Amino acid sequence: MEHVISHGTTFATLKVHCGAGECVRAQPDSMLCMTPGFEVVAEMGTQMTGNAKVGKAVRSFFAGESFFTAVYTAKRDGQWIELAPRDIGEIRQLSPTDEHRWLLASGAFLACLGNVRFELKYAGVKGLFAMRGLFFMRTVGSGTIFLASHGAVVEQDLPEGERFVIDNRNVLAFTDGMPFESVTVTKSVRHAWFSGEGFVVRFTGPGKVLYQTRSRPSAGFLRNMIGAMT
């Protein structure tokens, strides 16, 4: 398969060329246009691993991802599909392996190619406040994944022991195993309210983190809490 990201960093789209039998897994409603030689099916979850796929798919919904994944399989050679994220922003490509895994924050997943799949990683209460979700999507296997941002994507490399703070609404993805914690940067609720700065995420290297320059609207505290009970 070949792919190209077009239309700059503001109105980015992803175009994937497929041969017979090759498939693209994507977030539902992200298809912009395609040639007619595709078979389209809906799979429960985002190619999740593990036995309790139904429960995991439900939890993925409350983690910011769709309950279903749209799978586009080319029935013959020479087919292509173009995907457009729901937000105005950039599309960033990552190439995970079993030795180099990524954790994706809520709403970051757009599509994946190859043998990469995902498992849900429980983040506990610190994930609820740090990423607005109780679960992360962790990559398993090798392949190509595409992240969709709100605004531009910035990549920050952290050497051993270096700390870096990001607003919790702007985190897209970070390398698996890198320590992080949810903290406040103000001394009181009053200061947090009037300054607009509530919870932030503090990462400690070594590792790499990707963040977006604009934040998506919050899905709400109650929806995130329901995810803990699924």
C-alpha positions, -999 to 999 in steps of 0.1 A, spaced: 0 0 0 10 36 -7 -3 67 10 0 104 8 -10 132 32 -23 162 13 -38 197 18 -13 211 42 -14 211 80 -48 228 83 -72 208 61 -51 176 59 -65 144 43 -51 109 40 -52 91 6 -43 54 6 -38 33 -26 -47 -4 -22 -42 -35 -41 -66 -65 -41 -71 -78 -6 -55 -49 12 -75 -30 38 -76 2 57 -91 5 92 -104 39 101 -126 59 124 -163 58 112 -174 89 92 -139 97 82 -142 86 45 -142 116 22 -142 98 -12 -131 65 -27 -131 44 -58 -160 19 -61 -140 -13 -57 -141 -15 -19 -160 -38 4 -169 -19 36 -177 -36 69 -179 -25 105 -159 -42 132 -165 -40 169 -137 -21 185 -105 -9 170 -89 -43 161 -87 -49 199 -67 -77 215 -79 -99 243 -110 -120 249 -137 -95 262 -139 -76 229 -174 -63 236 -165 -49 270 -133 -34 255 -151 -19 226 -176 -2 250 -147 11 270 -130 24 239 -162 44 232 -158 61 266 -121 66 260 -130 89 231 -130 64 202 -159 50 183 -176 17 193 -170 5 157 -142 6 132 -148 9 95 -128 -16 75 -123 -9 38 -110 -38 18 -100 -35 -19 -118 -61 -41 -93 -55 -70 -61 -36 -78 -59 1 -84 -83 13 -57 -79 43 -34 -96 59 -5 -93 94 10 -100 100 47 -107 134 63 -105 139 101 -135 155 119 -113 184 132 -94 211 113 -58 201 118 -28 179 109 -24 142 102 7 127 117 21 92 108 37 69 133 54 35 128 51 15 160 68 -19 166 67 -44 195 99 -27 208 86 8 203 50 11 214 28 42 216 -1 53 239 -28 73 221 -49 98 240 -87 102 235 -98 110 200 -63 108 184 -68 77 162 -77 82 126 -66 50 107 -41 22 107 -24 0 81 -5 -33 83 -3 -56 113 -6 -30 140 -35 -34 164 -45 -20 197 -51 -30 233 -68 -9 259 -46 2 288 -63 12 320 -49 44 333 -69 47 365 -79 80 380 -48 98 369 -58 90 333 -92 105 339 -77 138 349 -46 137 328 -62 127 294 -99 130 300 -103 93 298 -98 61 319 -82 42 290 -55 46 265 -51 28 232 -17 11 232 -2 -2 200 7 -38 195 27 -52 166 42 -34 136 25 -12 110 15 24 104 -10 45 123 -23 79 116 -32 105 142 -56 134 137 -50 166 156 -69 197 164 -44 223 152 -8 215 144 12 186 159 43 193 179 69 166 188 89 169 220 119 146 227 128 143 264 162 131 275 166 111 307 152 129 337 139 160 319 104 171 327 78 187 304 43 200 311 14 199 287 -22 209 291 -43 178 296 -65 187 266 -36 189 242 -18 155 246 -20 133 215 4 104 220 35 94 239 59 65 240 48 36 262 66 34 295 74 71 299 64 82 334 36 109 336 15 124 363 -15 147 366 -7 178 386 -21 213 391 0 244 384 -21 268 406 -22 270 444 -60 270 447 -93 263 429 -98 301 427 -66 306 408 -73 276 386 -107 291 377 -96 326 369 -64 316 352 -80 289 331 -53 265 341 -66 233 358 -50 199 355 -18 195 334 3 165 325 39 163 336 60 139 317 95 127 327 120 115 301 134 96 284 107 94 258 88 113 231 54 131 233 32 145 206 8 173 214 -17 194 194 -17 232 194 -55 235 199 -77 215 223 -109 196 215 -140 204 235 -143 183 266 -167 152 264 -177 159 300 -168 145 333 -198 122 336 -191 104 303 -155 97 314 -167 84 348 -191 60 331 -161 45 314 -148 32 347 -179 11 352 -180 -7 317 
